[in-house]
Amino acid sequence: MTTIFPIEKLSQEQTPFYYYNMELLEATLNEIKSCTEGMPYKVHYAVKANANERILRTIQEAGLGVDCVSGGEVAASVNAGFDSKKIVFAGVGKTDREINLALDADILCFNAESIPELEAINALAQAKGIVADVAFRVNPNVDAHTHKYITTGLSENKFGINMEQLPEVLSIATAMKNINVVGLHFHIGSQITELDPFERLCEKVNELQCEVEKLGVKLKIINVGGGLGIDYVNPDENPIASFKEYFDIFKNSLKLREGQEVHFELGRAIVAQCGSLITSVTYVKKGTVKQFIITDAGMTDLIRPALYQAHHKIENITSSSSETVVYDVVGPICESSDCFGENEILPVTKRGDLLALRSAGAYGEIMASQYNLRKLPHAVYSK
């Protein structure tokens, strides 16, 4: 499904803004449904990827649950109409206010990441006279071979409980009157395109299942997190992630017990390709060695290139020139890191042209800031 930009419609909008191809989002959700039909699989959308209200409503209507990492995300999910029993709440630093909010919402479960957090959930649940369902996030020490900022499953990461700590944690948890242990939770990283790490994750989960059974604990939920990557280089050739290959790994390699469910927390793979950042060319500046395209969008609108050294495919969607020029594409922010791409080969570009930064539906709009007192980008939808 190639994205065709409605130039006349987009030219009427004040740039910069995010353009969402809702047909592609719906096709992606249908592919997930097709790949998981008939399986004991529950897919939760990772809200941190994009909390745009229209995006959330579309995902809710498709029947997915949500993975939240803050009280604000829990509240946004409830407001978007998600069934509270499809909400899971992760995060290393849940505050008492956030825990109380989730308890009051009667969510499916907390993904707990430490003994102090477990103690806080137990005390707050006790004060309300209820029992909280909890899954423990365990670090399986699987290297996802991704950027150091988005690898999360190693024992030196701040997230989760190390495998050798699990027996002690389970012993403490099962003795608590207001905690009900329902599962184990894992998440090894993000933007994983080589799928071998997921096979190794299955091996670690299978080992842990045997250890947990020896402790007399029965688990309903095995939450394997998310992390499935997308194609940032060729978004039109690969607009939908390799969901079948991904889900088949767990189907073939994970040894489930009777009655167990596998939960997934996919974010980027669901929304990244449906979103593009649309920006106008403010100036074309000729230096002594380079030519610069200076856009009205900057790192405040899309921070991934500055934060992760990530690259989004850049297209001039209004130029009719058949001649190409090598440009550096930069923004207006007063930071040298405000650069979207170096040595980009683009059609001859002029002031007023529209550029599309592709595959920006995840960690784009949601991470926008008002640094330099800039306005936040708005959203435009294909339908």
N, C-alpha and C positions, 0 to 999 in steps of 0.2 A: 504494500500500500504506500505509494509515493505521496508525500505531502505536496499538495498544490496550493500555493499561497494566493488567497483572493486579494490581489494587489489593490483593486479599486476600494475595497472595504478597508484594508489596512492603511491605505494612504490618507484616509479621513481621520485616523486616530492620532492622538498626541503621543509621540514616542518619548521614552522607551516604554514598551509594554510586553506582556507575555501573551503569546497566541497559542491557544490550545485546540488541537485537532481532536474533537470529541468522538468522531467516528473511529479514529485509531484507538482511543482509550477503550471504547466499547468493544472493538475487535479483540483487543488485548485481554479484556475481562472474559470475553467469550472463550478465548483460547484456554485460559486458566480453568474455566468451568469444564471444558471438554476434557482436559488432561487429568482432572481430579475426580471426574464422575465415577461413582461406584466404589471409590476408595475411602478409607477412614481418615480422610484428610480435611483439615480445616485451615483455610488461608486467611491470615490477618494482614491487612494493609498497614504498613509502617507509616504512620501519620507524619513523622518527622520529614519525610521526603517532600511532601507538599500538602498543606492544610487548606488550600483554596476550597471555599465552601461548595462551589459547584462540582469540583472534583470529588470531594468527600461524598456528596449526595449521589453522584453517579456510581461510585464504588459501593455505597450502601445499598443502592437499588439492585446491584448485581449479586447481592447476598454475601459479600465478604464480611469478615470481622475486622477489628483494628488492633494494632499494636501501638501503645502509647508510652511516652517516656517523660510525661509531665502531667500535672493536674490540668493545665490549660488544654492539652491534647485530649484528655479524658472528657472535659467539659465540651469541647468542640465536637467530639464524636457523638456524645449524647444529643447535642443540639442538632447534629446532622441526621439523627434518626436511627443510629446504630443500636441494636439490641444490646443492653448492658451485659448480657451473658455471652457476647462475642467480643468483649473488650478485655485485653490483657495489659498490664501495667508494669513496665520494666524501668530500669534506671538506678544508678548507684546512690543517688542522693535524694530519695523521696522525703519530702518534709512531712511533718505531722499534718499540716493542712491538706496536703495532697493525698496522703493516706486516708484521712477522714473523708475527703471528697469521694474517693474511689469506694470506700466502704459504704457510704451512703448511697452511691449509685448501684451497689450490688453487682460489681463487675465479676467476670469469669474467674480471674485469678491475678495475684501479684506474682511477678517474676522477681524473687528476692535475691539479693546479691551479697549479703553479709549477715553475720550473727547479730550485730547491733540493729540492723534494719528489721530482722526477724523479731527481735525483742520489742521494737517500736510498734510493729504491726500487731503483735500479740496484745500489748498493753492497750492500744487504742481500740482493738476489737473487743477486748474484755470490758472496757468502759461503756461500750454500746450493747453489750450482752449478745454478741454475735460471734460466729466462727469465720475466719478468713481463709479462703483457699489459696494455697501458695505452691508455686513451682520454684525450684532452685536453679539459678543460672550457674552452670558449671563451665569452667574453662577446660576444654579438652586438649589444650596445647597442640592445636593443629595450625600450621602455618598456611595462611590463605594466599601468600605470595602477592600481596596487594600493597598499596601505599601505607606507610607506617602510621599515618593518622587514622586510617580506617580498617586496620587489622585489630581484632578485638578478642580473639580466642586464645592468645598465648598466656602462659602463666605470669608473665611480667606486666600484663595489661591491668588497668585499674578495675576492669569489669569482672564480676562474677566471683565464684568460689573455686579454688584450685581442687583438682580431683582428690588429692590426698586428704583434704579437709572435709569431704562429703560425709563420711561416717559420723564424725563428731557433730556436724550440723544437723544431720538427720536424727541423731540421738536427742539433741536439744529440742528440735522441732516437735518430734512425736511426744515429748513430755509436756508440751504446752497445751493448755486446755482450749485455747482460742485460735489454734492453728490447725488446719487440715492440709497435709501434704498431698498434692494431686499430681505432681509431675517434675520432670527435669527440663531445663531450658538451656539451649546452646545458641551461640552466634559467633561465627569465626571471623567475620569481616565483611567487607562490602566491595562491590565491583569485581566479583570473581568471575573470570571468563574461562579459565581452565578448570574443569569441573572435578579434577582429581581430589582436591581438598574435601569435597562433600563425601566422597567414598571413604576417605580416612576418618571423617567425622562419624559416619555410620559404624565403622569398626570400633571407635572409642565408645559410642553409645551402646553398642552391643556388649562390650566389656563391662561398662558401668551398670547396665541392667542386671547382669549376673551378680555383681557386688551388692547392689541394692536389695536384690531378692534374698541374699544371705542375711541381710539385716532385718528381714521380715516386713519390708515396706513394699506395698503394692502401688503401682503408678498407673494413672489413667491417661496422662498426657506426656508425650515426648515432643517437645517443641524444639525444632532444629533451626530456628531463626530464619534468616534470609541470606542476602549477599549475592544473589544471582546478578551478573553484570549484563551490560548492553553494549551494542556496537556504536561507539561515538564516531568512528571513522566513516562508516557507510550507513547512515540512518535510514536511507530509502531502500537499500538492499536488504537490510535486516531490521525492519520496524518493530518486530515482535520478538522478544527474547526466546531462548531455547527452552521453553517450559517443559516440553515433553521429555527431552533428554534429562533435564533437571529432576523432574518428579520421578522418572524411571529409576534414577540412581537410588532413591529411597525405597521405591517399590521392590527393587531387586536386592538391596544390600542391608536394609534395616530389618532386624529380627524382632517383630512386634509380639507382644503377649496378647492373649485373648481379651478383647474389649478395649484395647488401647487405641488412642487417636494420635495421629501425627499432625502437629500444628506448624505452620510456616508463617514467616513474617517478611513478606516481600514489599519493597518500597520502590526503589529505583526501577526495577524491571517492569513495574506496572505503569509508572507515569512519566518516565524520562523522555521517551521518544515522542510523546504526544505534545510536548511543549517546546516552543522556540521563543527566544528573546528577540524582539524586533526593535531595531535602533536606526536612527537617522545619521547620515554622515554630516557632521557639522563643518569640518574642514578637511581638505587634502593638502598636506604640508610636505613640501620637498626639502629634504635635508641635503647635506653634501654627499652622503653615501646612501641614505635610505629615503623612502617615501612613506609617510604616515597617513593612515586614515584615522581621523579623530572623530569618535562617535559621541552621541549624547547619552549613551549607556556607559556605565562604568562598573567597577568592582562592587559598588554599592548595590547594583542590580543583579549581578551574577558574580559571586565571589570565588567560585571554584577554581578558575585559572590562577588567581592570586594565592589562594589558600592551599590548594593541592597540586599546583602546577599542572592542572588538568587542561585539556584542549577540547573545545567544541568546534565542530565543523562550521565554517563561516561562509555564507553565501550572499552575494549581491543579488537581490531578487527583483531589482528594477532596471539594472543596466542592460542595454541591448547591444553593447559593444562585443565584437568577436575578438578584439585584441586584449591581451592580458598583461598585467603589471604585477610586480612583487611589492607588497606593502607590509608594514607592521600595523596592526589594527589595535588602537589604544583608546582608552576612555579619558574623561576630563578630570578625574579625581587627582588630588594633589599628592600622589604616591607613585613612585616608579614602578611598583608592582601592578599598577592598573593597566594591564596589557592583556588583550584577548588572544593575540596570536602574532608571532614573528614570521616574516618571510612567507606571507600568505599570497598565493597566486590567485588573483581575482580579475574579473573584467575591468577595463578602465572605469574608474569610479570617480564620481563628482559629488559636489556638495548637494545634499538633499536626497541622495540615493538611500534606499532602505536595505539594511543588512539583516539577515537572520542568523542567529547563533543557535544551532540545532541541538537537539537532545537535552534541552534545558528544563524539562518538566519536573525533574527531581533535583532538590537542593539548589533551586534557582530562586523563584519568588519567595519561598519560605525563609531563605537566608538573607534577603534584601535588608539593607540598613539605611539610615538617614544620615550617615556620615557626610560631612560637608554641608549639612542641612539640606540635603536633596530630598525630593519627593519620592515616595515609594512607587514602583511601577504598578500599573493597573493590569487587568486581565481582559482579553478579548477571546471569544469562543467561535468555533467554526459553525455552530448552530445553537 
